[in-house]
Amino acid sequence: MSGTERALGRFGKRNLTDWQYSFLRCREAIVTVMRLNDWAFDVARSKLEHSLPLRWAHVQGVALKARSVRAVAGPDADLLEAAAVLHDVGYAPDLAGAGFHPLDGAVFLAEAGAPDRLVNLVAITTCGTPAISSPLKRVRISVN
């Protein structure tokens, strides 16, 4: 489901002005045309570079590791690199709604019109301890 379809499902076309609807369609086209990992780097930089410089350095390092395995990632190489650089975007102070960075990041990316697989990969980013992953048990997530 595209970002435009999600917005229409949430608000309905009659509740959007023509300008808002046009903006959603335009934004969706931009995200589709621009290479996914370039868009992801721009988003991560804008959210983390100044407010959380150490987090920004960390996600760049993770993205570099993801880039180093492009040959084995095959057609999902861009998706892997995008998820790597965005996996901590939910730590950005202006995105901390739920206070759980994978969920905050996934909500932000979904509202920004990111592809569902990228949103899902960011949503399941956690160290895997039961205390941290328990909020995600209420959220239906599919990586495919």
N, C-alpha and C positions, 0 to 999 in steps of 0.2 A: 504494500500500500504506500503510495507516495505521500509526501508531506501535504500536498494540496488535498488529497483525498482524506487524510487524517483531519485537517482543519475543517473541511466541509462536513465530516462526520461529527465533529465536536460542535461547530457553530451553525452549520447549514448555510447554503449559499444566500438565502434571503437575509441572513444576519450579517453578511459581509458587504461592504461597499464595493462598487466596481473596481476602485483602486486597490483595495485589499485583495480581491480575487486576482486581479492582474499581477499584483506583486507576488502572490503565492506561485502563480504559474511561471513567472519570470525567474524567481528564485529556484524553482525546481529545474528549469532548463539550465541555469548557470551551474548548479551542482552536478547535473548530468554531463555537461560539456567539459567542465574543468576536471582534470585528473583527480580522482578521489583522494589520493594521498597528498596532493598539493593543497586541496581544500582543507583537509584535516590539519596539516601543518599551520595553515593560516588561522584556523579556528583555535587550535591549541595555543599558538603564539599570542593571539589577541586576548585569551582568557588567563594565561599563566605567566607570560614573560615578565610583566612588571609587578603583578600582585604576589606571585609565588615563584621567584627566580630559581630556587633550588628544585622545585617540582618541575619547572620548565626544562632545566638541565637533565633531570632524571628521564622525562618522557622522550627527550631527544636521544638519549643513550639507548633506551628501549627500542625506539624506532630504528636506530642504527643497527641493532642486533637483528631486528626483523628484516631490514634491508639485506643483511648478510646471508639470509636464507631464501632469498627470492627464487633462486634456481629450483629449490625443492618445493616452494609454495605454489608454483605453477600459476594458473589463472587467478588464484586468490592472493597473489603477491601484493597488489595495491591495497586490497582489503586488510591484509595482515599488517601492513605498514601503517595504514590509517588507524586501525584499532590500537596499535602500539603507541602512537603519538597522542591519541585521545583517551587512553584508558584512565587517566587521572584528571580529566577536564572537570569532573564533578567537584573537585576540591576548590575550584575558583570561588572566591567569596560571593560573587553575585549569582552563583548557581546553587548554593547550598540551601536547598529547600527542605528536603527530608533529613539532611544531616548524614546521609549515607552516600559517599561519593560515587559508587557505581550507578546507583539509581538516579541521583541528581544529574550525572553526566548523560545517562541514557535518555532521561526526560528532555533535557536540553537539546540533544542531538535529534530526537524524534520531532520535536517542535521546529527544529531548523531544517527539517526535510531530508535528513541523512537516510541512506538506504537501511532497510530493516535489519539486514545482517550485521551492519556496523553497530547499530543501536543495541542489538542483542549481545554482541561481543563485549561492548563497553559495560552493559548491564551485569554481565556475569563476572566482571573483573573483581576478584576478591582473593584474600589469602586463603580462603577455604575453611576457616574455622567455623564451627556451628553457630557461634554467637554472632559472627559477622554475616554469614550467609542466610540466616533465618529470615530476614525481611524479604528476601527474594523468593522464598517458598510460597508466598502469597501471589507472586507475579508469574504468569505463564510466559516462559521464554523458550524460543526455538532458535537455534543457531543456523539452521538450514534455511 
